[in-house]
Amino acid sequence: MSRLDELGRQVAALQDADLEALRAMDRAGEGFIRAVRQQSHRLPRRRSSTVLLVAAVVGVLAIVTLGLVRASTWTAPRPLAVTPDVPLGDVIRAPNDRAIPLRFSDGSQVELSAGTEAVVRELTARGAEVDLTRGTAQIAVKHRPDTSWSLRAGPYAVRVTGTRFDLTWSPQDRRFALELWEGSVRVSSAESEHSAVEMIAPERLVIDPGGWHLGREHAPPEATPEPSTEPAPQASAAVASPSPDPPASPAKPAAPAVSWERAARRGDYQTAYEAAQAQGLGRLAQSGSPSQLVALAETCRLSGHGSEGVAVLSRLRARFPGTDEAALAAFQLGRLTGGARWFQTYLDERPSGSLAREALGRLMEALDHGGAHAEAQAAARRYLVTYPSGPHAAIAARILGE
């Protein structure tokens, strides 16, 4: 039984006990009041008022006692712990020659790259609030039903429920950059005309004095939910050749379908997958735009249907060869299958792409796990030369025995 299930069981038991206690108090109170009323008819009016006042005081004391008993039996959920144990509000500085990982008890991790500064502001049972004051951090937040994490960088806030991304903040240049690898996030700012932007992996957002720049945009949401942007052939034929007579019994209008893209933007990947499946994953893979197919594959993966995500990505590469989305699909195929060849394919197609660092690190890991140690060592040397402070630097050093 999980901690959350155990907490729910304890709450239910307390509620049942409280309900039974209240019922018993009601029964006893009603009997007491009846007895007082019977006696009050036999007593002078002054003594009767006194008895009723005493009854009211006894009732109030019983309610207060019940509240104290409930408070004594309730155990508040414990806030997260972080390793290393750092005081809240203190600045954490990573040395200029190595990264520092902050590991949280819910399984989440914030790795501060060399020279990065951050502050853990708050720890709760549901998550943490971390300020990135300068530098770059690699964030991996463990998804739970009640997860609530907040990352801040200057005036910008990133709300997270379970995802993985790199966050960079340069206070001198007022430059904010977020590279989203998994899941979805919401970035907002109180001092910009852009109130917020929703991101779904893989996307890159850069904010500087010149404005907000989203690396890859999805199709904008429609005014009303629609099952697909593709026109239905039957509807087109009806418009071209309308019937002169109205039908004898008009068909009942169908309920609006859920938009899988909207659900995915909310981070509700299970609902998004079910909506996409209802519309036909094969049809969407055949008719969707490249960016839609990347998002659809990610929706499949995050909802636990990785094999269908592989099929969507394979179809994307077949339909749109040579595009940025096709290269992204190669990277995603590597993540879903663990195959080194897909990370190498991405590097071959986009050697200076936004995912090149991540692809090289994962290529190195995949080769090492697959027993290709000579190739893994070559990739590790290349990684340390190109990204000496990257998130895979420690793994590269281990592969090389340093």
PyMOL commands that set and color helices and strands:
alter all, ss='L'
color gray80, all
select helices_A, chain A and resi 3-40+45-73+233-240+260-266+269-279+281-287+290-302+306-319+324-337+340-349+356-369+373-386+393-399
alter helices_A, ss='H'
color red, helices_A
select strands_A, chain A and resi 82-83+91-93+100-104+109-112+117-123+128-141+149-153+156-160+163-170+175-182+184-189+196-200+203-208+211-214
alter strands_A, ss='S'
color yellow, strands_A
deselect
rebuild
show_as cartoon
